Structures are given as C-alpha cells and as structure tokens.
C-alpha cells in the first residue's frame, strides 16, 4: 500500500511540474488609487499561479509602482517572483495604458525582451504586449491585450490578429486579455481556422453595477486563445472573487472584471 502511495505522490508531482498555471486579469485602473490592502488581496489571488498577465495598468505615475508593490507582496508568499511592465501604449485617439507580466522565476524564465506590437500600432489603439517565456525548455509567447470598448467596435482592432501568427511564425502565441468581444463573434473565425480555440465559451467576465438575484456578471469579454496543435488545456476557471465581498460596490474597488485562468501543457 505504501509503495502505491509513493507512486501516486510521485506521479502527481511530475504532472504538476509539467503544467503551467496562467492567470489573466483586467484590474481596473491599477495604479496609485489601489490601497495596500487591495494589493494584498490581489497578491493572494495570484500567488498560486505561475505566470500572470495584467491589463489596465495606469500609464502615468503609480502604475509601474503598483506592479512593483504587487511583486513585493507576492515575494512574501513563499515564491520568488519577477515582473515586467510595458511602455505606455501609443494610442492618441483613446486611453493609453500599460500592460504587465509577473511570473515565478523557479518555474518560468523570461526569454529576450518583451515588446509592444509595432506593425499594427496605428490600427490597434492599445497595441498588444508580447513576452516569450520558457518552461521545461519549451517556449510560449503571451500576447497581452486590452481592446477598445464595445461601443467603439473592438472587432475593428481584433481583425488584425489574424495576421499575427504569420507575422511571428516561429512563436507559440497565446492571446490573453480583455477583448471586449465574445468568442462567438465572427471576427475570431480566421484564428479558429488556423487552429486557435478559446479557453472559455459563454463565460461572462465583467461585473454588473448591482447583482440581479444571483446574476452578477454582465458580458463575455475576457478570454484566452491558444493554438490547439501546440498547447493542451487541462483546466480552466473564472474566479468569482466578488463573492468575497458583501456588495459589488466593494468588489469593484478591486476591479470591474474577474480573473480568468488556464492550466496547460506545451505539446
């Protein structure tokens, strides 16, 4: 019996080591307006993941500092974390922001220097932020993105994503973030034809102003898109963090979106 128990413990350990746990979160106005207690709450939400993509980091003073504080808080949780923050997006017609990645250095290695998309920076207001990571000597590139709002027709930006796999043919692209657009929209059809799939289907991710009975989520905006030939999704979860608060007003001090997660292996 003891022999079998050891076998299953080893098997579980090997399986866990071979997995990447990814979290993506649009954290509304992540900057100096976030209190220390808010950053501690966010860190406690992130701490069990290996790599994190964050959208809506404030471009001005306070945004990069908030990510640094968040990293410091994560480092107090038992694992060593590192982070990178993008330059402000180059949009002049809309709201400029920054993106951020955080990762556990014992498991994930950053390869090269992250970059903002240059070729389509005029067509996409908040151009995506890329970072390539190594895990078990296999590479994947996260494409962090925050689309313009639904009223401004985000599909006019997302339509350029169909060109990115061919623009970066050697990279294993995983698109993450807030698309302000459901996965069922036809704008994603070209990606689907290339073998890309969405982790979430019919999963609402933005918070309402007030819950209606038990319905607190408004729209299907955030998602993770991956090449099913290169990546296998083992588990996914949309974290209903608002259940930790007595009201949505309190929860929205953290963010108006919920985090989404995916556990995957690289084929």
KEZA-552272 format. One record per residue: residue number from 1; x, y, z of N, C-alpha, C in turn. Coordinates in Angstrom, 1 decimal, always signed. Layout:
<recs>
 seq   n.xx   n.yy   n.zz  ca.xx  ca.yy  ca.zz   c.xx   c.yy   c.zz
 NUM      X      Y      Z      X      Y      Z      X      Y      Z
...
</recs>
This chain:
<recs>
 seq   n.xx   n.yy   n.zz  ca.xx  ca.yy  ca.zz   c.xx   c.yy   c.zz
   1   +0.8   -1.2   +0.0   +0.0   +0.0   +0.0   +0.9   +1.3   +0.0
   2   +1.9   +1.2   +0.9   +2.8   +2.4   +0.9   +3.5   +2.6   -0.4
   3   +3.9   +1.5   -1.1   +4.5   +1.6   -2.4   +3.6   +2.3   -3.4
   4   +2.4   +1.9   -3.4   +1.4   +2.6   -4.4   +1.2   +4.1   -4.0
   5   +1.2   +4.4   -2.7   +1.0   +5.8   -2.3   +2.2   +6.6   -2.8
   6   +3.4   +6.1   -2.6   +4.6   +6.8   -3.1   +4.5   +7.0   -4.6
   7   +4.1   +6.0   -5.3   +4.0   +6.1   -6.8   +3.0   +7.2   -7.2
   8   +1.8   +7.2   -6.5   +0.8   +8.3   -6.9   +1.3   +9.7   -6.5
   9   +2.0   +9.8   -5.4   +2.6  +11.1   -5.0   +3.6  +11.5   -6.0
  10   +4.5  +10.6   -6.5   +5.5  +11.0   -7.5   +4.8  +11.3   -8.8
  11   +3.8  +10.6   -9.2   +3.1  +10.8  -10.4   +2.4  +12.2  -10.4
  12   +1.8  +12.5   -9.2   +1.1  +13.8   -9.1   +2.1  +14.9   -9.2
  13   +3.3  +14.7   -8.5   +4.3  +15.8   -8.5   +4.8  +16.0   -9.9
  14   +5.1  +14.9  -10.7   +5.6  +15.1  -12.0   +4.6  +15.8  -12.9
  15   +3.3  +15.4  -12.7   +2.2  +16.0  -13.5   +2.1  +17.5  -13.2
  16   +2.2  +17.9  -12.0   +2.1  +19.3  -11.6   +3.3  +20.1  -12.1
  17   +4.5  +19.5  -12.1   +5.7  +20.2  -12.6   +5.6  +20.4  -14.1
  18   +4.9  +19.6  -14.8   +4.8  +19.7  -16.3   +3.7  +20.6  -16.7
  19   +3.0  +21.3  -15.8   +1.9  +22.2  -16.1   +2.3  +23.6  -15.9
  20   +1.7  +24.5  -16.7   +1.8  +25.9  -16.5   +0.4  +26.5  -16.0
  21   +0.4  +27.2  -15.0   -0.8  +27.8  -14.5   -0.8  +29.3  -14.8
  22   -1.7  +29.7  -15.7   -1.7  +31.0  -16.2   -3.0  +31.7  -15.7
  23   -2.8  +33.0  -15.3   -3.9  +33.8  -14.9   -3.9  +35.2  -15.7
  24   -5.0  +35.6  -16.2   -5.2  +36.9  -16.8   -6.2  +37.7  -16.1
  25   -6.0  +39.0  -15.9   -6.9  +39.8  -15.2   -6.8  +41.3  -15.6
  26   -8.0  +41.8  -16.0   -8.1  +43.3  -16.2   -8.4  +43.9  -14.9
  27   -7.4  +44.5  -14.3   -7.6  +45.1  -13.0   -7.8  +46.6  -13.2
  28   -9.0  +47.1  -13.0   -9.3  +48.4  -13.4   -8.5  +49.5  -12.7
  29   -7.9  +50.3  -13.6   -7.1  +51.5  -13.1   -6.1  +51.1  -12.0
  30   -5.2  +50.1  -12.4   -4.2  +49.6  -11.4   -3.1  +50.6  -11.3
  31   -3.1  +51.4  -10.2   -2.2  +52.4  -10.0   -2.2  +52.9   -8.6
  32   -2.0  +54.2   -8.4   -1.9  +54.8   -7.0   -3.2  +54.8   -6.3
  33   -4.3  +54.6   -7.0   -5.6  +54.6   -6.3   -5.8  +53.3   -5.6
  34   -5.0  +52.2   -5.8   -5.2  +50.9   -5.2   -4.5  +51.0   -3.8
  35   -5.2  +50.7   -2.8   -4.6  +50.7   -1.4   -3.7  +49.5   -1.2
  36   -3.0  +49.6   -0.1   -2.1  +48.4   +0.2   -2.9  +47.2   +0.5
  37   -4.1  +47.3   +1.1   -4.9  +46.2   +1.4   -5.5  +45.6   +0.1
  38   -5.8  +46.4   -0.9   -6.2  +45.9   -2.2   -5.1  +45.1   -2.8
  39   -3.9  +45.6   -2.8   -2.8  +44.9   -3.4   -2.5  +43.6   -2.7
  40   -2.7  +43.6   -1.4   -2.5  +42.3   -0.7   -3.6  +41.3   -1.1
  41   -4.8  +41.8   -1.3   -5.9  +40.9   -1.7   -5.6  +40.4   -3.1
  42   -5.1  +41.2   -4.0   -4.8  +40.8   -5.4   -3.6  +39.8   -5.4
  43   -2.6  +40.0   -4.5   -1.5  +39.1   -4.4   -2.0  +37.7   -4.0
  44   -2.9  +37.7   -3.0   -3.4  +36.4   -2.5   -4.2  +35.7   -3.6
  45   -4.7  +36.4   -4.5   -5.5  +35.8   -5.6   -4.5  +35.2   -6.7
  46   -3.3  +35.9   -6.8   -2.4  +35.5   -7.9   -1.4  +34.4   -7.4
  47   -1.2  +34.3   -6.1   +0.0  +33.6   -5.6   +0.1  +32.1   -6.0
  48   -1.0  +31.5   -6.4   -0.9  +30.0   -6.7   -0.7  +29.8   -8.2
  49   -0.5  +30.9   -9.0   -0.3  +30.7  -10.4   +1.2  +30.9  -10.8
  50   +1.6  +30.5  -12.0   +3.0  +30.5  -12.4   +3.3  +31.8  -13.2
  51   +2.4  +32.2  -14.0   +2.6  +33.4  -14.8   +1.3  +34.2  -14.9
  52   +1.3  +35.5  -14.8   +0.2  +36.4  -14.7   +0.3  +37.5  -15.8
  53   -0.8  +37.7  -16.5   -1.0  +38.8  -17.4   -2.0  +39.8  -16.9
  54   -1.6  +41.0  -16.8   -2.5  +42.1  -16.3   -2.7  +43.2  -17.3
  55   -4.0  +43.6  -17.5   -4.3  +44.7  -18.3   -4.8  +45.9  -17.5
  56   -4.7  +47.0  -18.1   -5.2  +48.3  -17.5   -4.3  +48.8  -16.4
  57   -3.1  +48.7  -16.5   -2.1  +49.3  -15.6   -2.0  +50.8  -16.0
  58   -2.1  +51.7  -15.0   -2.2  +53.1  -15.3   -0.9  +53.5  -16.0
  59   -1.0  +54.3  -17.0   +0.2  +54.7  -17.8   +1.0  +55.7  -17.1
  60   +0.4  +56.6  -16.3   +1.1  +57.7  -15.6   +1.7  +57.2  -14.3
  61   +2.1  +58.1  -13.5   +2.7  +57.8  -12.2   +1.8  +56.9  -11.4
  62   +2.3  +55.8  -10.8   +1.6  +55.0  -10.0   +1.3  +53.6  -10.5
  63   +1.3  +53.5  -11.9   +1.0  +52.2  -12.5   +2.2  +51.2  -12.3
  64   +3.4  +51.6  -12.7   +4.5  +50.7  -12.6   +4.8  +50.5  -11.1
  65   +4.6  +51.5  -10.3   +4.9  +51.4   -8.8   +3.9  +50.4   -8.2
  66   +2.7  +50.3   -8.7   +1.7  +49.4   -8.1   +2.1  +47.9   -8.5
  67   +2.6  +47.7   -9.7   +3.1  +46.4  -10.1   +4.3  +46.0   -9.2
  68   +5.2  +46.9   -9.0   +6.4  +46.6   -8.1   +5.9  +46.3   -6.7
  69   +5.0  +47.0   -6.2   +4.4  +46.6   -4.8   +3.8  +45.3   -4.8
  70   +3.0  +45.0   -5.9   +2.4  +43.7   -6.0   +3.4  +42.6   -6.1
  71   +4.5  +42.8   -6.8   +5.6  +41.8   -6.9   +6.2  +41.6   -5.5
  72   +6.4  +42.7   -4.8   +7.0  +42.6   -3.4   +6.1  +41.8   -2.5
  73   +4.8  +42.0   -2.6   +3.8  +41.3   -1.8   +3.8  +39.8   -2.2
  74   +3.9  +39.5   -3.5   +4.0  +38.1   -3.9   +5.2  +37.4   -3.4
  75   +6.3  +38.1   -3.3   +7.6  +37.6   -2.8   +7.5  +37.2   -1.3
  76   +6.5  +37.7   -0.7   +6.4  +37.4   +0.8   +5.5  +36.1   +0.9
  77   +5.0  +35.6   -0.2   +4.1  +34.4   -0.1   +4.8  +33.1   -0.2
  78   +6.2  +33.1   -0.3   +6.9  +31.8   -0.4   +7.6  +31.5   -1.6
  79   +7.3  +32.2   -2.7   +8.0  +32.0   -4.0   +8.6  +33.3   -4.5
  80   +9.6  +33.2   -5.3  +10.3  +34.4   -5.9   +9.6  +34.7   -7.2
  81   +9.2  +36.0   -7.3   +8.5  +36.5   -8.5   +9.4  +37.6   -9.2
  82   +9.2  +37.7  -10.5   +9.8  +38.8  -11.2   +8.6  +39.4  -12.0
  83   +8.9  +40.6  -12.6   +7.8  +41.2  -13.4   +8.4  +42.1  -14.5
  84   +7.6  +42.5  -15.4   +7.9  +43.4  -16.4   +6.7  +44.2  -16.8
  85   +6.8  +45.5  -17.0   +5.7  +46.4  -17.3   +6.0  +47.1  -18.7
  86   +5.0  +47.2  -19.5   +5.2  +47.7  -20.8   +5.4  +49.2  -20.8
  87   +5.9  +49.8  -21.8   +5.8  +51.2  -22.0   +4.3  +51.6  -22.2
  88   +3.9  +52.8  -22.1   +2.5  +53.2  -22.4   +2.2  +52.8  -23.8
  89   +1.0  +52.4  -24.1   +0.6  +52.1  -25.4   +0.5  +53.5  -26.2
  90   +0.7  +53.4  -27.5   +0.9  +54.7  -28.2   -0.3  +55.4  -28.7
  91   -1.5  +54.9  -28.3   -2.7  +55.5  -28.8   -2.8  +56.9  -28.4
  92   -3.3  +57.7  -29.3   -3.6  +59.1  -29.0   -5.1  +59.4  -29.1
  93   -5.8  +58.5  -29.8   -7.2  +58.7  -30.0   -8.0  +58.1  -28.8
  94   -7.4  +57.2  -28.0   -8.2  +56.6  -26.9   -7.3  +56.7  -25.7
  95   -7.6  +55.8  -24.8   -6.9  +55.8  -23.4   -5.7  +55.0  -23.4
  96   -4.5  +55.7  -23.3   -3.3  +54.9  -23.2   -3.1  +54.2  -21.9
  97   -2.5  +53.0  -21.9   -2.3  +52.2  -20.7   -1.0  +51.5  -20.8
  98   -0.7  +50.7  -19.7   +0.4  +49.8  -19.7   -0.1  +48.4  -19.5
  99   +0.7  +47.4  -19.9   +0.4  +46.0  -19.6   +1.5  +45.5  -18.6
 100   +1.3  +44.4  -18.0   +2.3  +43.8  -17.1   +2.2  +42.3  -17.1
 101   +3.4  +41.7  -16.9   +3.5  +40.2  -16.7   +4.2  +40.0  -15.4
 102   +3.8  +39.0  -14.6   +4.5  +38.6  -13.4   +4.7  +37.1  -13.5
 103   +5.8  +36.6  -13.0   +6.0  +35.1  -13.1   +6.9  +34.6  -12.0
 104   +6.7  +33.3  -11.6   +7.6  +32.7  -10.7   +8.9  +32.2  -11.3
 105  +10.0  +32.8  -10.8  +11.2  +32.6  -11.5  +11.8  +31.1  -11.4
 106  +11.3  +30.4  -10.4  +11.8  +29.0  -10.3  +11.2  +28.1  -11.3
 107  +10.1  +28.5  -11.9   +9.4  +27.7  -12.9   +9.4  +28.2  -14.3
 108   +9.3  +29.6  -14.4   +9.2  +30.2  -15.7  +10.4  +31.2  -15.9
 109  +10.9  +31.2  -17.1  +12.0  +32.0  -17.5  +11.6  +33.0  -18.6
 110  +11.9  +34.2  -18.4  +11.7  +35.2  -19.5  +12.8  +35.1  -20.5
 111  +12.4  +35.0  -21.8  +13.4  +34.9  -22.9  +13.4  +36.2  -23.7
 112  +14.5  +36.9  -23.8  +14.6  +38.1  -24.5  +13.8  +39.2  -23.9
 113  +13.6  +40.3  -24.6  +13.0  +41.5  -24.1  +11.5  +41.6  -24.6
 114  +10.5  +41.8  -23.8   +9.1  +41.9  -24.2   +9.0  +43.2  -25.1
 115   +7.9  +43.2  -25.9   +7.8  +44.3  -26.8   +6.3  +44.6  -27.1
 116   +6.0  +45.8  -27.4   +4.7  +46.2  -27.8   +4.6  +46.0  -29.4
 117   +3.5  +45.6  -29.8   +3.3  +45.4  -31.3   +3.5  +46.7  -32.0
 118   +4.4  +46.7  -33.0   +4.8  +47.9  -33.8   +4.1  +48.0  -35.1
 119   +3.9  +46.8  -35.8   +3.4  +46.8  -37.2   +1.9  +47.4  -37.2
 120   +1.1  +47.0  -36.2   -0.3  +47.4  -36.2   -0.6  +48.4  -35.1
 121   +0.4  +49.1  -34.6   +0.1  +50.1  -33.5   -0.8  +51.2  -33.9
 122   -0.9  +51.5  -35.2   -1.8  +52.6  -35.7   -3.2  +52.0  -35.8
 123   -3.4  +50.8  -36.1   -4.7  +50.2  -36.3   -5.3  +49.7  -35.0
 124   -4.4  +49.5  -34.0   -4.9  +49.0  -32.7   -4.6  +50.0  -31.6
 125   -5.6  +50.6  -31.0   -5.3  +51.7  -30.0   -4.4  +51.3  -28.9
 126   -4.7  +50.2  -28.2   -3.8  +49.7  -27.2   -3.1  +48.5  -27.7
 127   -2.0  +48.7  -28.4   -1.4  +47.6  -29.1   -0.9  +46.5  -28.1
 128   -1.0  +45.2  -28.5   -0.6  +44.1  -27.6   +0.8  +44.2  -27.1
 129   +1.0  +43.6  -26.0   +2.3  +43.5  -25.4   +2.7  +42.0  -25.3
 130   +3.9  +41.7  -25.9   +4.4  +40.3  -26.1   +5.5  +40.0  -25.1
 131   +5.5  +38.8  -24.6   +6.6  +38.3  -23.8   +6.8  +36.8  -24.1
 132   +8.0  +36.4  -24.4   +8.2  +35.0  -24.6   +8.8  +34.4  -23.3
 133   +8.3  +33.2  -22.9   +8.7  +32.5  -21.7   +9.2  +31.1  -22.0
 134  +10.1  +30.6  -21.2  +10.5  +29.2  -21.3  +10.0  +28.4  -20.1
 135   +9.5  +27.2  -20.4   +9.0  +26.3  -19.4   +9.4  +24.9  -19.8
 136  +10.2  +24.2  -19.0  +10.7  +22.9  -19.3  +11.4  +22.9  -20.7
 137  +12.1  +24.0  -21.0  +12.8  +24.1  -22.3  +11.9  +24.2  -23.5
 138  +10.6  +24.5  -23.2   +9.7  +24.8  -24.3   +9.2  +26.2  -24.2
 139   +9.0  +26.9  -25.4   +8.7  +28.3  -25.4   +7.2  +28.6  -25.7
 140   +6.7  +29.6  -25.1   +5.4  +30.1  -25.4   +5.4  +31.6  -25.3
 141   +4.7  +32.3  -26.1   +4.6  +33.8  -26.1   +3.2  +34.3  -25.7
 142   +3.1  +35.0  -24.6   +1.8  +35.6  -24.2   +1.7  +36.9  -25.0
 143   +0.5  +37.1  -25.5   +0.1  +38.3  -26.2   -1.0  +39.0  -25.4
 144   -0.6  +40.0  -24.6   -1.4  +40.7  -23.6   -2.2  +41.8  -24.3
 145   -3.5  +41.8  -24.2   -4.3  +42.8  -25.0   -5.5  +43.3  -24.2
 146   -5.8  +44.6  -24.4   -7.0  +45.2  -23.9   -7.6  +46.0  -25.0
 147   -8.7  +45.5  -25.6   -9.4  +46.1  -26.7  -10.1  +47.4  -26.3
 148  -10.4  +48.2  -27.3  -11.3  +49.4  -27.1  -12.7  +48.8  -26.7
 149  -13.5  +49.7  -26.1  -14.8  +49.3  -25.5  -15.8  +48.8  -26.6
 150  -16.8  +48.1  -26.2  -17.7  +47.5  -27.1  -18.4  +48.6  -28.0
 151  -18.7  +49.7  -27.4  -19.3  +50.8  -28.2  -18.5  +51.4  -29.3
 152  -17.1  +51.1  -29.2  -16.2  +51.6  -30.2  -15.8  +50.5  -31.2
 153  -16.5  +49.4  -31.1  -16.4  +48.3  -32.1  -15.0  +47.6  -32.0
 154  -14.7  +46.9  -31.0  -13.4  +46.2  -30.8  -13.0  +45.3  -32.0
 155  -14.0  +44.8  -32.7  -13.7  +43.9  -33.8  -12.9  +44.6  -34.9
 156  -13.0  +45.9  -35.0  -12.2  +46.7  -35.9  -10.7  +46.6  -35.6
 157  -10.3  +46.3  -34.4   -9.0  +46.0  -34.0   -8.6  +44.5  -34.0
 158   -9.5  +43.7  -33.5   -9.2  +42.3  -33.4   -9.0  +41.7  -34.8
 159   -9.6  +42.2  -35.8   -9.5  +41.7  -37.2   -8.0  +41.6  -37.6
 160   -7.1  +42.4  -37.0   -5.7  +42.3  -37.4   -5.0  +41.2  -36.7
 161   -5.6  +40.5  -35.7   -5.0  +39.4  -35.0   -4.7  +38.2  -36.0
 162   -5.5  +38.1  -37.0   -5.4  +37.0  -38.0   -4.0  +37.0  -38.7
 163   -3.4  +38.2  -38.7   -2.1  +38.3  -39.3   -0.9  +38.0  -38.4
 164   -1.2  +38.0  -37.1   -0.1  +37.8  -36.1   +0.6  +36.5  -36.2
 165   -0.1  +35.3  -36.3   +0.6  +34.1  -36.4   +1.6  +34.0  -37.5
 166   +1.2  +34.5  -38.7   +2.2  +34.5  -39.8   +3.3  +35.6  -39.6
 167   +3.0  +36.6  -38.9   +4.0  +37.7  -38.6   +5.1  +37.1  -37.7
 168   +4.7  +36.2  -36.8   +5.6  +35.6  -35.9   +5.5  +34.0  -36.0
 169   +5.9  +33.5  -37.1   +5.7  +32.1  -37.5   +6.5  +31.1  -36.5
 170   +7.5  +31.6  -35.9   +8.3  +30.7  -35.0   +7.8  +30.7  -33.6
 171   +6.8  +31.6  -33.3   +6.4  +31.7  -31.9   +5.1  +31.0  -31.6
 172   +5.0  +30.4  -30.4   +3.7  +29.8  -30.0   +2.9  +30.8  -29.2
 173   +2.1  +31.5  -30.0   +1.3  +32.6  -29.5   +0.1  +32.2  -28.7
 174   -0.1  +32.8  -27.5   -1.3  +32.6  -26.7   -1.8  +34.0  -26.4
 175   -3.0  +34.3  -26.9   -3.6  +35.6  -26.8   -4.4  +35.6  -25.5
 176   -4.1  +36.6  -24.6   -4.8  +36.7  -23.3   -5.3  +38.2  -23.1
 177   -6.4  +38.3  -22.4   -6.8  +39.6  -22.0   -8.3  +39.9  -22.2
 178   -8.6  +41.2  -22.3   -9.9  +41.7  -22.4  -10.2  +42.2  -23.8
 179  -11.0  +41.3  -24.5  -11.2  +41.6  -25.9  -12.5  +42.5  -26.1
 180  -13.2  +42.7  -25.0  -14.5  +43.5  -25.1  -15.4  +42.9  -26.2
 181  -15.3  +41.6  -26.4  -16.0  +41.0  -27.6  -16.1  +39.5  -27.3
 182  -17.2  +38.9  -27.5  -17.4  +37.4  -27.1  -16.7  +36.5  -28.2
 183  -16.3  +35.4  -27.7  -15.6  +34.4  -28.6  -16.4  +34.0  -29.8
 184  -17.7  +34.1  -29.7  -18.6  +33.7  -30.8  -18.6  +34.7  -31.9
 185  -18.0  +35.9  -31.8  -18.1  +36.9  -32.8  -17.3  +36.4  -34.1
 186  -17.8  +36.7  -35.2  -17.2  +36.2  -36.5  -15.8  +36.7  -36.7
 187  -15.4  +37.8  -36.0  -14.0  +38.3  -36.2  -13.0  +37.3  -35.7
 188  -13.3  +36.4  -34.9  -12.4  +35.3  -34.5  -12.3  +34.1  -35.4
 189  -13.2  +34.1  -36.4  -13.2  +32.9  -37.3  -11.9  +32.7  -38.0
 190  -11.1  +33.7  -38.5   -9.8  +33.4  -39.1   -8.9  +32.7  -38.2
 191   -8.8  +33.1  -36.9   -8.0  +32.5  -35.9   -8.4  +31.0  -35.7
 192   -9.7  +30.8  -35.7  -10.3  +29.5  -35.5   -9.9  +28.6  -36.6
 193   -9.9  +29.1  -37.8   -9.5  +28.3  -39.0   -8.0  +27.9  -39.0
 194   -7.2  +28.7  -38.2   -5.8  +28.4  -38.1   -5.5  +27.5  -36.9
 195   -6.6  +27.0  -36.3   -6.4  +26.1  -35.2   -6.4  +26.7  -33.8
 196   -6.8  +27.9  -33.7   -6.9  +28.6  -32.4   -8.3  +28.3  -31.8
 197   -8.3  +28.1  -30.5   -9.5  +27.9  -29.8   -9.5  +28.8  -28.5
 198  -10.7  +29.1  -28.1  -10.9  +29.9  -26.9  -11.0  +29.0  -25.7
 199  -10.4  +29.4  -24.6  -10.5  +28.6  -23.4  -11.9  +28.6  -22.8
 200  -12.5  +29.8  -22.9  -13.9  +30.0  -22.3  -14.9  +30.2  -23.4
 201  -16.1  +29.6  -23.2  -17.2  +29.7  -24.1  -18.4  +30.1  -23.2
 202  -19.1  +31.2  -23.6  -20.2  +31.7  -22.9  -20.0  +32.0  -21.4
 203  -18.7  +32.4  -21.1  -18.4  +32.8  -19.8  -18.3  +34.3  -19.6
 204  -19.2  +34.9  -18.9  -19.2  +36.3  -18.7  -18.1  +36.7  -17.7
 205  -17.5  +37.8  -17.9  -16.3  +38.1  -17.0  -16.3  +39.6  -16.5
 206  -17.2  +40.4  -16.9  -17.3  +41.8  -16.4  -18.4  +41.9  -15.3
 207  -18.2  +42.7  -14.3  -19.2  +42.8  -13.2  -20.3  +43.8  -13.6
 208  -21.5  +43.5  -13.2  -22.6  +44.4  -13.2  -22.4  +45.5  -12.1
 209  -23.2  +46.6  -12.2  -23.2  +47.5  -11.1  -23.8  +47.0   -9.8
 210  -24.8  +46.2  -10.0  -25.5  +45.5   -8.9  -26.0  +44.1   -9.4
 211  -25.9  +43.2   -8.5  -26.4  +41.8   -8.8  -27.9  +41.8   -8.9
 212  -28.4  +41.0   -9.9  -29.8  +40.8  -10.0  -30.1  +39.3   -9.6
 213  -30.6  +39.2   -8.5  -30.7  +37.8   -7.8  -29.3  +37.3   -7.6
 214  -28.9  +36.2   -8.3  -27.5  +35.7   -8.2  -26.7  +36.0   -9.4
 215  -27.2  +36.9  -10.3  -26.5  +37.2  -11.5  -25.8  +38.5  -11.4
 216  -24.4  +38.3  -11.3  -23.6  +39.5  -11.0  -22.7  +39.9  -12.2
 217  -22.6  +39.0  -13.2  -21.7  +39.2  -14.3  -22.5  +39.7  -15.5
 218  -21.9  +40.6  -16.3  -22.5  +41.3  -17.4  -22.2  +40.8  -18.8
 219  -20.9  +40.7  -19.1  -20.6  +40.5  -20.5  -19.4  +39.5  -20.7
 220  -19.4  +38.8  -21.8  -18.4  +37.8  -22.1  -17.2  +38.5  -22.8
 221  -16.3  +39.1  -22.1  -15.3  +39.9  -22.7  -13.9  +39.3  -22.6
 222  -13.5  +38.7  -21.5  -12.1  +38.3  -21.3  -12.0  +36.8  -21.7
 223  -10.8  +36.5  -22.3  -10.6  +35.1  -22.8   -9.1  +34.9  -23.0
 224   -8.9  +33.6  -23.3   -7.5  +33.1  -23.6   -7.6  +32.3  -24.9
 225   -6.9  +32.7  -25.9   -6.9  +32.0  -27.2   -5.6  +31.3  -27.4
 226   -5.6  +30.0  -27.8   -4.4  +29.2  -27.9   -4.4  +28.3  -29.2
 227   -3.3  +28.0  -29.7   -3.2  +27.1  -30.8   -3.3  +25.6  -30.3
 228   -4.4  +25.0  -30.6   -4.7  +23.6  -30.1   -3.7  +22.6  -30.6
 229   -2.9  +22.9  -31.6   -1.9  +22.0  -32.1   -0.6  +22.1  -31.3
 230   -0.5  +23.2  -30.5   +0.7  +23.4  -29.8   +0.5  +23.4  -28.3
 231   -0.7  +23.6  -27.8   -1.0  +23.7  -26.4   -2.2  +22.8  -26.1
 232   -2.1  +22.2  -24.9   -3.3  +21.4  -24.4   -3.7  +22.0  -23.1
 233   -5.0  +22.4  -23.1   -5.6  +23.0  -21.9   -6.1  +21.8  -21.0
 234   -5.6  +21.8  -19.7   -6.0  +20.8  -18.8   -7.1  +21.2  -17.8
 235   -7.2  +22.5  -17.6   -8.2  +23.0  -16.6   -8.3  +24.5  -16.8
 236   -9.5  +25.0  -16.6   -9.7  +26.4  -16.6  -10.7  +26.9  -15.6
 237  -10.7  +28.1  -15.2  -11.6  +28.6  -14.1  -11.7  +30.1  -14.3
 238  -12.9  +30.6  -14.1  -13.2  +32.0  -14.0  -13.4  +32.2  -12.5
 239  -12.6  +33.1  -11.9  -12.6  +33.2  -10.4  -13.7  +34.3  -10.0
 240  -14.7  +33.9   -9.3  -15.7  +34.8   -8.9  -15.3  +35.5   -7.6
 241  -14.3  +36.4   -7.7  -13.7  +37.0   -6.5  -14.7  +37.9   -5.7
 242  -15.7  +38.3   -6.4  -16.7  +39.2   -5.8  -17.5  +38.6   -4.7
 243  -17.5  +37.2   -4.7  -18.2  +36.5   -3.6  -17.5  +36.7   -2.2
 244  -16.3  +37.3   -2.3  -15.5  +37.6   -1.0  -16.0  +38.9   -0.4
 245  -16.9  +39.6   -1.1  -17.3  +40.9   -0.6  -18.8  +41.0   -0.4
 246  -19.2  +41.8   +0.5  -20.6  +41.9   +0.8  -21.5  +42.6   -0.3
 247  -20.8  +43.5   -1.0  -21.5  +44.2   -2.1  -20.6  +44.2   -3.4
 248  -21.2  +44.4   -4.5  -20.5  +44.6   -5.7  -19.7  +45.9   -5.7
 249  -20.3  +46.9   -5.0  -19.6  +48.2   -4.9  -18.2  +48.0   -4.2
 250  -18.1  +47.1   -3.2  -16.9  +46.8   -2.6  -16.0  +46.0   -3.5
 251  -16.5  +45.0   -4.2  -15.7  +44.2   -5.1  -15.1  +45.0   -6.2
 252  -15.9  +46.0   -6.7  -15.4  +46.8   -7.8  -14.3  +47.8   -7.4
 253  -14.0  +47.9   -6.1  -12.8  +48.6   -5.7  -11.5  +47.8   -6.2
 254  -11.7  +46.5   -6.3  -10.6  +45.7   -6.8  -10.6  +45.8   -8.3
 255  -11.7  +45.5   -8.9  -11.8  +45.5  -10.4  -13.2  +45.3  -10.8
 256  -13.5  +45.8  -12.1  -14.8  +45.5  -12.7  -14.8  +44.3  -13.6
 257  -13.7  +43.5  -13.5  -13.6  +42.2  -14.2  -13.1  +41.2  -13.3
 258  -13.5  +39.9  -13.6  -13.0  +38.8  -12.8  -11.7  +38.2  -13.4
 259  -10.8  +37.6  -12.7   -9.7  +36.9  -13.3  -10.1  +35.6  -14.0
 260   -9.4  +35.3  -15.1   -9.6  +34.0  -15.7   -8.3  +33.2  -15.7
 261   -8.4  +31.9  -15.7   -7.2  +31.1  -15.5   -7.2  +29.9  -16.5
 262   -6.0  +29.4  -16.8   -5.9  +28.2  -17.6   -4.7  +27.4  -17.2
 263   -4.8  +26.1  -17.0   -3.7  +25.3  -16.7   -3.4  +24.5  -18.0
 264   -2.1  +24.5  -18.5   -1.9  +24.0  -19.8   -0.5  +23.3  -19.8
 265   -0.3  +22.4  -20.8   +1.0  +21.9  -21.2   +1.3  +22.3  -22.6
 266   +2.6  +22.3  -22.9   +3.0  +22.6  -24.2   +3.3  +21.3  -25.0
 267   +2.7  +21.1  -26.1   +2.8  +19.9  -26.8   +4.2  +19.7  -27.4
</recs>
